[in-house]
Amino acid sequence: MSQPPLSSVQLGRLLKFRHFRLLEMLDTTRSMRRAAEQLGISTAAVSKSCLEIESILGEKLFKRDGGCLVPTPVLKRIVTTARRMDTELRLLSNDLSKIKGTLYGSVRIGFQAPIMEAILPRLFAEIKREQPFLTLTIEYGMRARLITDLETKRIDFIFIDLLGVESRFRLNTHPLGYDRSIIVTPDGIMEFSDVLANWDQYVDEVWIVPYQGMAMRDKFDSILVARGLRAPERLIEISTPVLLNEMQAACGAVALVPQSLQPAHLPKIAGTPKDSTLLNTIVMEIGVVWSNDAQLSAQSLFVLNKILSYQYEEDNAQAACVKTQP
């Protein structure tokens, strides 16, 4: 039998802010293991906290359905309160920042977008000149994990390929530019369309390709399937561009790389990514993504405005094509 409802005083005394944060993360991930990873604690600690909260409330927080956590109406109501609290804290932070004039705290930014690597240092330098006490935390990571981190509010913004992101209703996107994939061979740079036209000559070579789950790899695989072509079997899969060119040269491999990361001594292929058709090459639309679940803090809003207004064309010597800002 459920215990009588607690008074607001009792709830305020027994439920801690960490409880609300934990339950919001569990509602998002529907997994104790994933919630523990996002919060940087053990799964056992998550389970213990859930039992503690259920003991306080006298109500179950989840039902289990095939190993998946299904939130009860009690949990849904608590998560609503948690999000209101988060919004109020952000508003308080905004008000305090306006009073002080100088921004403190941190803004967390994730990226997996080679086209941005020539741009971000100068963008961040401009931000630091205006707000020297604002900490910028930069993290390179796998695209799927960055999206999860954004949805669970561990990261404030991400720069990634926008493939499939605009369909996620909890996320806002703003496109910044295009990058296309090229093929680096021991003999030089080639268009992907030319390699496809002579696929039998290249399919059995050693290939360096992005790790499965990365947008460029997904497009690469889908093009081969659409054209009925056999996938390469001698693979080196990478999740970071570090040492990509050195690895390609040492292995004598065929490498699928963004044009913005091609070896500097090789001539660029003419044209822009927007001129390419889907089945002839791989075009990546790169943009900034942020959550629309809650009002942005003053710190995040300042950085977002800088991202959207920055003159990208001036610093885009390596990128294939960057959109003009409105």
C-alpha positions in Angstrom: 0.0 0.0 0.0 1.3 3.5 -0.9 2.2 5.8 2.0 0.4 9.1 2.4 1.8 11.9 0.2 4.7 13.9 1.6 4.3 17.5 2.4 6.4 20.1 0.4 8.6 20.6 3.4 9.2 16.9 3.7 10.0 16.6 -0.1 12.4 19.6 0.1 14.2 18.0 3.0 14.4 14.4 1.7 14.8 14.8 -2.1 18.2 16.2 -3.1 19.1 18.0 -6.3 21.2 14.9 -7.3 18.0 12.8 -7.1 16.3 15.0 -9.7 19.3 14.9 -12.0 19.6 11.1 -11.7 15.9 10.6 -12.5 16.0 12.9 -15.5 19.0 11.0 -16.8 17.2 7.6 -16.3 14.1 8.9 -18.1 16.3 9.9 -21.0 18.4 6.8 -21.3 16.0 4.2 -19.9 19.0 2.3 -18.7 20.8 2.2 -15.4 24.1 1.4 -17.1 23.9 4.2 -19.6 22.7 6.7 -16.9 25.7 5.6 -14.8 28.1 6.2 -17.7 26.6 9.7 -18.3 26.8 10.7 -14.7 30.2 9.2 -14.1 29.1 6.9 -11.3 28.7 3.1 -10.9 25.6 1.2 -11.9 25.3 0.0 -8.3 25.2 3.6 -7.1 22.4 4.4 -9.6 20.4 1.3 -8.4 21.0 2.3 -4.7 19.8 5.8 -5.3 16.6 4.6 -7.1 15.8 2.4 -4.1 16.5 5.3 -1.8 14.1 7.6 -3.8 11.4 4.8 -3.9 11.7 4.4 -0.2 11.2 8.2 0.3 8.2 8.4 -2.0 6.7 5.0 -1.2 6.2 4.5 -5.0 7.8 2.6 -7.8 9.7 4.7 -10.4 9.9 2.1 -13.2 8.4 -1.0 -14.5 10.6 -3.5 -16.4 9.6 -4.6 -19.9 12.0 -7.0 -21.6 15.0 -5.5 -19.8 14.0 -1.9 -20.6 13.0 0.6 -17.9 9.5 2.0 -18.4 8.8 5.1 -16.4 5.8 5.2 -14.1 3.5 8.3 -13.9 5.2 9.2 -10.6 8.6 9.4 -12.3 7.2 11.4 -15.2 5.9 13.9 -12.8 9.2 14.2 -11.0 11.1 14.6 -14.3 8.7 17.5 -15.2 9.7 19.2 -11.9 13.4 18.5 -12.5 13.2 20.2 -15.9 11.4 23.2 -14.4 14.1 23.4 -11.8 16.8 23.3 -14.5 15.1 26.1 -16.4 14.8 28.2 -13.3 18.5 27.7 -12.5 19.4 28.7 -16.0 17.3 31.9 -15.7 19.0 32.6 -12.4 22.4 32.2 -14.0 21.3 34.5 -16.8 20.2 37.2 -14.4 23.4 37.0 -12.3 25.5 37.1 -15.5 23.7 40.3 -16.7 24.3 41.9 -13.3 28.0 41.1 -13.3 28.5 41.7 -17.0 31.3 39.2 -17.2 30.5 35.5 -17.9 31.9 32.7 -15.8 31.4 29.0 -15.8 31.9 26.7 -18.7 30.4 25.8 -22.1 31.0 22.3 -23.3 31.4 21.7 -27.1 31.8 18.4 -28.9 32.8 17.9 -32.5 33.4 15.4 -35.2 33.7 17.7 -38.2 37.1 18.0 -39.9 35.9 21.0 -41.9 35.7 22.9 -38.7 39.3 22.2 -37.5 40.7 25.2 -39.4 38.0 27.5 -38.1 37.4 26.6 -34.4 40.7 27.9 -33.0 40.0 31.4 -34.3 36.3 31.3 -33.4 37.3 30.3 -29.8 40.0 32.9 -29.7 37.4 35.6 -30.5 35.1 34.2 -27.7 38.0 34.3 -25.2 38.9 37.9 -26.1 35.4 39.0 -25.2 34.8 36.7 -22.2 38.2 35.7 -20.8 36.8 34.0 -17.7 34.4 31.8 -19.7 35.8 28.2 -19.9 35.4 26.4 -23.2 35.6 22.6 -22.8 36.2 20.9 -26.2 35.7 17.2 -26.8 36.3 15.1 -29.9 34.1 12.0 -30.0 32.0 9.5 -32.0 28.9 11.1 -33.6 26.3 8.9 -31.9 27.8 9.4 -28.4 28.0 13.2 -29.0 24.3 13.3 -29.9 23.5 11.3 -26.7 25.6 13.6 -24.6 23.7 16.6 -26.1 20.3 15.0 -25.4 21.4 14.2 -21.8 22.8 17.8 -21.4 26.3 16.7 -20.8 27.4 18.8 -23.7 26.0 22.2 -24.8 26.8 22.2 -28.5 28.2 19.8 -31.1 29.6 20.3 -34.6 28.8 17.2 -36.7 27.4 16.0 -40.0 23.7 16.8 -39.9 22.6 13.4 -41.5 19.4 12.4 -39.8 19.7 15.0 -37.0 17.0 17.3 -38.2 14.4 14.5 -37.7 15.1 14.5 -34.0 12.5 16.8 -32.5 14.5 17.6 -29.3 17.4 19.1 -31.3 17.9 22.4 -33.1 20.3 22.5 -36.1 22.0 25.3 -38.1 24.0 24.3 -41.2 27.4 25.9 -41.6 29.0 24.3 -44.6 29.7 21.3 -46.8 32.6 18.9 -47.0 32.9 16.1 -49.5 34.7 12.8 -49.5 37.6 12.1 -51.8 39.8 9.0 -52.4 43.5 9.2 -51.6 45.5 6.5 -53.4 49.2 5.8 -53.7 49.0 7.5 -57.1 47.2 10.7 -55.9 43.7 12.1 -55.3 40.7 10.8 -57.1 37.0 11.6 -57.2 34.9 8.9 -55.5 32.8 8.7 -58.8 36.0 7.7 -60.7 36.8 5.0 -58.2 33.2 3.7 -58.4 33.4 3.5 -62.2 36.5 1.3 -61.9 35.5 -0.5 -58.7 37.1 -3.9 -59.6 40.5 -2.2 -59.6 40.2 -0.9 -56.1 37.8 -3.2 -54.1 40.6 -5.7 -53.1 43.1 -3.0 -51.9 43.6 -2.1 -48.3 41.1 0.5 -47.4 41.2 3.1 -44.7 37.6 4.1 -43.9 35.7 5.8 -41.0 34.5 3.6 -38.2 31.0 2.1 -38.6 28.4 4.5 -37.2 30.1 7.7 -38.5 28.1 9.6 -41.0 30.7 9.4 -43.9 30.9 5.6 -43.4 27.2 5.2 -43.4 26.9 7.1 -46.7 29.8 5.1 -48.2 28.2 1.8 -47.3 24.8 2.9 -48.6 26.2 4.0 -51.9 27.9 0.6 -52.5 24.6 -1.2 -51.6 22.6 1.1 -53.9 25.0 0.3 -56.8 25.2 -3.4 -56.0 28.9 -3.2 -55.4 30.9 -5.6 -53.2 32.3 -3.9 -50.0 36.1 -3.9 -49.4 37.2 -6.6 -47.0 40.8 -5.5 -46.2 39.9 -2.6 -43.9 41.5 -0.3 -41.4 38.7 1.5 -39.5 39.4 4.8 -37.8 37.4 7.1 -35.6 39.8 10.1 -35.5 41.7 11.8 -38.4 45.0 11.7 -36.3 47.8 10.1 -38.4 45.3 9.3 -41.2 47.6 10.6 -44.0 50.7 9.0 -42.5 48.8 5.6 -42.2 47.7 5.8 -45.8 51.2 6.5 -47.1 52.8 3.8 -44.9 50.2 1.1 -45.9 49.9 2.1 -49.5 46.2 2.1 -48.8 43.2 3.6 -50.5 41.7 6.0 -48.1 38.2 7.6 -47.9 38.8 11.0 -46.4 37.1 14.4 -46.2 38.5 16.9 -48.7 39.3 19.2 -45.8 41.8 16.6 -44.5 43.5 15.7 -47.8 47.4 15.8 -47.8 48.5 19.4 -48.2 51.0 18.6 -51.0 48.3 17.2 -53.3 46.2 19.4 -55.6 42.6 19.9 -54.7 39.9 18.5 -56.9 38.0 21.4 -58.7 34.4 22.2 -57.9 32.4 22.4 -54.7 30.5 19.7 -52.8 27.2 21.3 -53.7 27.9 20.4 -57.4 28.0 16.7 -56.7 25.2 14.2 -57.0 24.3 11.7 -54.3 25.4 8.6 -56.1 28.6 10.1 -57.5 30.2 11.2 -54.3 29.6 11.7 -50.6 28.6 15.2 -49.5 28.5 16.0 -45.8 26.5 19.0 -44.6 28.2 20.2 -41.4 26.4 22.2 -38.8 26.0 23.1 -35.1 23.4 21.3 -33.1 21.9 22.2 -29.7 19.0 21.0 -27.5 15.7 22.7 -27.6 14.5 21.2 -24.3 15.5 24.1 -22.1 16.4 27.8 -22.2 20.0 28.3 -22.9 22.2 29.8 -20.2 23.7 33.2 -20.7 27.1 31.5 -21.3 25.7 29.1 -23.9 23.6 31.8 -25.6 26.7 34.0 -25.9 28.7 31.2 -27.5 25.8 30.2 -29.8 25.4 33.8 -31.1 29.2 33.8 -31.8 29.0 30.5 -33.7 26.0 31.7 -35.8 27.5 35.1 -36.6 31.1 34.2 -37.2 32.4 35.0 -40.7 33.5 31.4 -41.7 34.5 32.3 -45.2 37.6 34.2 -44.0 39.1 31.2 -42.3 38.2 28.5 -44.6 41.3 27.8 -46.6 41.1 24.1 -46.1 37.3 23.5 -46.3 35.6 22.6 -49.5 32.7 25.0 -49.2 31.1 27.0 -46.4 27.7 28.6 -46.5 27.3 32.3 -46.4 25.9 33.5 -43.1 22.6 35.5 -43.4 
